[in-house]
Amino acid sequence: MVYPRIRDLREDKDLTQKQMADILHCSQQVYSNYELGQRDIPTELLIKMSRFHKVSVDYILGLTNEK
């Protein structure tokens, strides 16, 4: 559930993976691996994503459908 949500949140803001990676200070390949579920997302990046997208970490993790 996590991986489609971070992709959807990124696409809702019309950002590329590269742009999102720059915001999170990681490479595009690393960010792509997060979206594909090939790499676990570190807690600090989950927090950065939630703040950037103005949603809860629980929403990103799929624990709630309430943003």
Contact map, one row per residue, 1 for C-alpha under 8 A:
1111100000000000000000000000000000000000000000000000000000001100000
1111110000000000000000000000000000000000000000000000000000011100000
1111111000000000000000000000000001111000000000000000000000000000000
1111111100000000000000000000000000100000000000000000000000000000000
1111111110000000000000000000000000000000000000000000000000010100000
0111111111000000000000000000000000100000000000000000000000010000000
0011111111100000000000000000000000100000000000000000000000000000000
0001111111110000000000000000000000000000000000000000000000000000000
0000111111111000000000000000000000000000000000000000100000000000000
0000011111111111100100000000000000000000000000000000000000000000000
0000001111111111000000000000000000000000000000000000000000000000000
0000000111111110000000000000000000000000000000000000000000000000000
0000000011111110000000000000000000000000000000000000000000000000000
0000000001111111000000000000000000000000000000000000000000000000000
0000000001111111111100000000000000000000000000000000000000000000000
0000000001100111111100000000000000000000000000000000000000000000000
0000000001000011111110000001001100000000000000000000000000000000000
0000000000000011111111000011001000000000000000000000000000000000000
0000000000000011111111100000000000000000000000000000000000000000000
0000000001000011111111110001001000000000000000000000000000000000000
0000000000000000111111111111011000000000000000000000000000000000000
0000000000000000011111111111000000000000000000000000000000000000000
0000000000000000001111111100000000000000000000000000000000000000000
0000000000000000000111111100000000000000000010011000000000000000000
0000000000000000000011111110000000000000000000000000000000000000000
0000000000000000000011111111011000000000000000000000000000000000000
0000000000000000010011001111111000000000000000000000000000000000000
0000000000000000110111000111111100000000000000000000000000000000000
0000000000000000000000000011111110000000000000000000000000000000000
0000000000000000000010000111111111000010000000000000000000000000000
0000000000000000110110000111111111100000000000000000000000000000000
0000000000000000100000000001111111110000000000000000000000000000000
0000000000000000000000000000111111111110000000000000000000000000000
0010000000000000000000000000011111111111100000000000000000000000000
0011011000000000000000000000001111111100000000000000000000000000000
0010000000000000000000000000000111111110000000000000000000000000000
0010000000000000000000000000000011111111000000000000000000000000000
0000000000000000000000000000000011111111000000000000000000000000000
0000000000000000000000000000010011011111100000000000000000000000000
0000000000000000000000000000000001001111110000000000000000000000000
0000000000000000000000000000000001000011111011000000000000000000000
0000000000000000000000000000000000000001111111000000000000000000000
0000000000000000000000000000000000000000111111100000000000000000000
0000000000000000000000000000000000000000011111110000000000000000000
0000000000000000000000010000000000000000111111111000000000000000000
0000000000000000000000000000000000000000111111111100000010010000000
0000000000000000000000000000000000000000001111111110000010000000000
0000000000000000000000010000000000000000000111111111000000000000000
0000000000000000000000010000000000000000000011111111100000000000000
0000000000000000000000000000000000000000000001111111111110010000000
0000000000000000000000000000000000000000000000111111111100000000000
0000000000000000000000000000000000000000000000011111110000000000000
0000000010000000000000000000000000000000000000001111111000000000000
0000000000000000000000000000000000000000000000000111111100000000001
0000000000000000000000000000000000000000000000000110111110110000001
0000000000000000000000000000000000000000000000000110011111110000001
0000000000000000000000000000000000000000000001100100001111111000000
0000000000000000000000000000000000000000000000000000000111111111000
0000000000000000000000000000000000000000000000000000001111111111111
0100110000000000000000000000000000000000000001000100001111111110000
1100000000000000000000000000000000000000000000000000000011111111000
1100100000000000000000000000000000000000000000000000000001111111100
0000000000000000000000000000000000000000000000000000000001111111100
0000000000000000000000000000000000000000000000000000000001101111111
0000000000000000000000000000000000000000000000000000000000100111111
0000000000000000000000000000000000000000000000000000000000100001111
0000000000000000000000000000000000000000000000000000011100100001111
